[in-house]
Amino acid sequence: MATVELRFSASPEHVRTARLVAAAVARRAGVDESALDELRLAVGEACSRAVGLHAIHGLTSPVRVVLTEGEKSFSIEVGDDAPSTVPAPRESSASEAAEDTDELGLAVISGLVDDVEVLSAANGGLIRMSWPTATPTFP
């Protein structure tokens, strides 16, 4: 089982890099070409969500992306260090906007990925996504 780990500063400009790395590793792992666009979009949404949560909570720790090639599947985990509770807002509209953005991002990911799991705890959250890989055929 091959694993690639990526950590990046919680900054929007690094999300594109995470998407490109994820697509390249997925292609090599045997994810069907037709699924790569959806994979890129899902990883972009998950990473953007993590970056946003880090910004809301004022965190400086990196966003974590783990890409794992299994025997019959390829999985991606995007982790953040944001607590599962929204901090006390300065204005209610800012809190509501952050919550709406979070829900929209999760809805987009759920629409793009058949096998997705969202976990959250007091010390951070994790989005785990997986796709089937092609079984190699030997002549």
Secondary structure, DSSP 8 states (H G I E B T S, - for coil): -EEEEEEE-S-GGGHHHHHHHHHHHHHHHTB-GGGHHHHHHHHHHHHHHHHHHHHHHT--S-EEEEEEE-SSEEEEEEEE---SS----SSHHHHHHHHHHHHHHHHHHHHH-SEEEEEEETTEEEEEEEEEB------
